Amino acid sequence: MKRIVCYGDSNTYGLNPETDQRYPREKRWTGILQNILGNENIVIEEGLNGRTTALDEPGLEYRNGYSYLEACLRSHIPVDYLILMLGTNDTKTIFGKEAAQIARQIRKLIERSVQVLDEANPCECKILLVVPAEISEAVTGGPLSHEFDADSVRKSRELAKFYKQEAKLAEVDYLDLSKIIKPSDIDGIHLEPGGHEMIAEKIADWIRS
């Protein structure tokens, strides 16, 4: 039985942009992935609203993805597959980070994951770096406009290039969903059900291959 840890933000948590609540498990990409792969695999959801790669948001430091990463991995050992899908929240205006800087932060997560798993994991773990869906212009007129702006949109569109470079350097697999799925027009960030289905299908293909 294979264990698959899905480490991400609100689009892994499954936030519904229409209701601001969580999609039911069967509508989240993690739940869909579980259904596709069947009972021979265990899909472990580790999505948190607002999670960053490795940045502290004042008063919300628990959202730092790097700080929690080791505890997360060790709590789920053995881990056969690790899927990292973070970076959207790093484009918030409060952080002032460019895409290349965000990519270097994601590299820190990859390196730490490799260190922890090499030390503690009893099996080989394959890592997949996923580029998040690009933020759309709808964010500037939506409910998240106090956190994201037009510059956030630009940065999110530049992530794919830098993530690909970091994945190659770290020798991990890479999946660019940024050109395949788009967020809801409601807030320009979060995914509609079709997007969740697409992610699940693409990641299932990766695991099967």
Secondary structure, 3 states (H helix, E strand, C coil): CEEEEEEECHHHHCECCCCCCECCHHHCHHHHHHHHHCCCEEEEEEECCCCECCCCCCCCHHHEHHHHHHHHHHHHCCCCEEEEECCCHHHCCCCCCCHHHHHHHHHHHHHHHHHHHHHHCCCCCEEEEEECCCCCHHHHHCCCCCCCCHHHHHHHHHHHHHHHHHHHHHCCEEEECCCCCCCCCCCCCCCCHHHHHHHHHHHHHHHHC
